Amino acid sequence: MSKDDMTSLDKVLSAAAAVPLTGARAATPTDRAGWLDAAADALDAAADELIPLAHSESHLPTARLTGELKRTTFQARLFADALRTGALTPSRVDPPEANWGSGPRPDLRRGVVPLGPVLVFAASNFPFAFSVFGGDTVSALAAGCPVVVKAHPGHPELSRRTAALVADVLPEGMFALVEGVDPSLAALRDSRIKAVGFTGSTAGGRALYDIAVSRPEPIPFYGELGSVNPVVVTPEGWAERGPDIVAGWLDSLLLGSGQFCTNPGLVFVPDADSFLASVSLAEPGRMLNSRLEEGFRASTDVVAGLLGIVEAVSGPANEQGVAARVFRTTVAELDPKALETEMFGPAGLVVEYGSAQELADALGTVPGQLTGSVHGTATGDAVAAEAVAALSSRVGRVLYNQWPTGVSVSAAQQHGGPYPASTSPLTTSVGLAAIERFQRPVAFQGFPESLLPAELRTADSRGE
């Protein structure tokens, strides 16, 4: 890293570290809500500039990008509304109790404070929703944390323009953009950074995680990594609506050329021949960049080379030479490596099972995942019940008769899962609960009302 880069990064981190996080000068929830609304308004106002820019760098369709920008600004406003209502400022007050069972209890009031400056690694596959002003950035700002975003090289001009719009409406030190591997690694190792948000590959995320937890002061690393998102089709579900299940799987599998972290790349079926008979693969759209194209070819070649796996269906290649592929095997022949190899792109693996017990045993070997889906009868069936129970212990979100692509931004959403789906299975990177990653609890004992944070004071002392 050059001397100029080091100086620039130091200025960014110093400004972030200088932002007051607690006390009278710290931003209130209402202040933070105003920031998020202002940033959302700025991005919406610049949509005619941002969407063509995103299209030129990502090759994603304009309609998809239009919807993604809308989701991004909706997310910011959802957090803003929740901050104003107090939903994102949890507090607990235990008044004094002389006869408390463990001994006299003092006045205790528990609230949350921001962790401090957060480093966010932007993703490539969602240029708006998981990038510069994506979920990690929005939830960290909502928590009151300054944010330093490492731009993804897949859409540099969009990143710079988005960052300029956001920085223009936020206070000094609250937001900055850095570019390049060396500056981002230097920031990750810097003691002024107190938490990290990441969306990307398992290998890349694990390497960064190891740095974060090996620092003299280890910090939380919230990484969303790889996932094959298993699907189970029950015998009764197949008998009831087999053609619809195949059509739904293909729509979800090939959506966006398969470049979704929730892509359902693994499906367990009772009859592979019947399932595959209805599979037809169209030419995929262009992938986001050549690096992903190379990664897709490499991962599909790995799966194709595993013992017991054969290619069942392939489609026509696009101009970049990328073709959709579907492989098949049986539970008895299933190589465990196939369960941990994410084919990030238009490809899937069909696995035939012979009995409910065989299916349950196979699901028990699936590593941690973001999602797991079960397709059974409309009212439920015995195999579906067992599959739901098995998947609930392995995934962050379980779906029934629905497909996992498309992650609703809401209070009840969970986007995470046991490792390697994420590095922190207790948290989510989508939805209002994402703010919890960037706050820490503090208890105040025996304080006069005037020295307490506003949200921990009684209504009378707040003037309500």
Secondary structure, 3 states (H helix, E strand, C coil): CCHHHHHHHHHHHHHHHCCCCCCCCCCCHHHHHHHHHHHHHHHHHCHHHHHHHHHHHHCCCHHHHHHHHHHHHHHHHHHHHHHHHCCCCCCEEECCECCCCCCCECCEEEEEEECCCEEEECCCCCCCCCCCCCHHHHHHHHHCCCEEEECCCCCHHHHHHHHHHHHHHCCCCCEEEECCHHHHHHHHHCCCCCEEEEECCHHHHHHHHHHHHHCCCCCCEEEECCCCCEEEECHHHHHHHHHHHHHHHHHHHHHHHHCCCCCCCEEEECCHHHHHHCCCCCCCCCCCCHHHHHHHHHHHHHHHCCCCCEEEEECCCCCCCCCCEEEEEECCCCCHHHHCCCCCCCEEEEEECCCHHHHHHHHCCCCCEEEEEEECCCCCCHHHHHHHHHHHCCEEEEEECCCCCCCCCCCCCCCCCCCCCECCCCCCCCCHHHHHHHEEEEEEECCCHHHCCHHHCCCCCCCC
